[in-house]
């Protein structure tokens, strides 16, 4: 008759055989285990008797780096008060409240799972594997789309626009019907408020383009872009991820603003939406741009509106205080910086400026004026990182005083805009705008600023980048060199 023994009984039998004089090697071979396992059974039986042979849990008795109970209670309280807070947002809040030691994102995520405040999802790819595509500066590209319906069930929609670089919401226009005229009104309102972008990216909706429409002419949206020198970009058919930033904005607006709200009228919806967008732009930290409000990136843009307005500011914010510790480098003329014998792209708009490189695991984050502007995968060797961090950029010497022109009466000169929308002054190109191609403009030097105007109408203002020693010759030729074909 066969008798089945459980695991504990077999272990006890092996221990008793060793006590009766059998060798450990023979017992291990007979029970098909290693010698170390038999010795482990003997040690546990001698310490705790029969119960020592029972399987023990692998969980340690204590955890020195366990999250403090008060921090865990604070995380649970924040999550229950605001269900939209993710693990990274909670980590940033804990950093702002000076919690030491600061738990990591995975620790906060496991805390939320333990309290059934988040559904665990298996991550197929690492966060570092995702490549984030964005433009290098503000006002270079806008993404526009027609948003979701209102919460009261009506057919009213929201014409949305977002700046690709800064995530700043430039348009949130509530319309009763998403036809061509209201959509274009939202675009014109945004341009009058913030200026004219270089490019606009939209899908292939009939309000944006006549690409798939019945007619062959251009639609009103295309006409507005053409007359203002804007390059209109279209996504590939059935490719919503191309306009991923504005689609993610729609999700945030739906979850954090529209859910649970009922509006009486279109005007009421617009008023409440404007207040919420102001909070989103100026107060709410954005994870994708280094945990700062979108206005911190958007206010770094160059003011190119025809009627310049004062730049929006965030009260009581010190950029130097929020600048992370790292290595300071100056952007070369190619728009790159060197670190650890490797080159990292920053972008042409930041040429000549000082940036800070911060190492974050296998990523290199580049900051300017306390704002995250670029993120790259690490290309330099880890062995060279220590020496590169110790080497800092020398302070920029004070610029020499600009010589005064001999003739004080010549305050402006006439130049002709070339095919790329630039004018040449003192050997340096200044952008005037694509819509002014082959037109005559006036270039004036006002202190350290170059102002470009058409008649009495100011169209562009740039910081002076040319060699100030060549300014006398440029002002002495009000119409440019005669032998040049693009001279006025």
Secondary structure by P-SEA (a helix, b strand, c coil): cbbbbcaaaaaaaaaaaaaacccaaaaaaaacccaaaaaaaaaaaaacccccccccccccccccccccaaaaaaaaaaaaacccccaaaaaaaaaaacccccccaaaaaaaaaaaccccbbbbccccccbbbbbccccccbbbbbbbbbcccccccccbbbbcccccccccccccccccaaaaaaaaaaaaacccccccccccccccccccccccccccaaaaaaaaabbbbbbccccccccaaaaaaaaaaaaaccccccccccaaaaaaaaaaaaaaaaccbbbcccccccaaaaaaaccccccccccccccccccccccccbbbbbbbccccccccccbbbbcccccccbbbbbbbcccbbbbbccccccccccccccccaaaaaaacccccccccccccccccccccbbbbbbccccccccccbbbbcccccccbbbbbbbcccbbbbbccccccccccccccccaaaaaaacccccccccccc
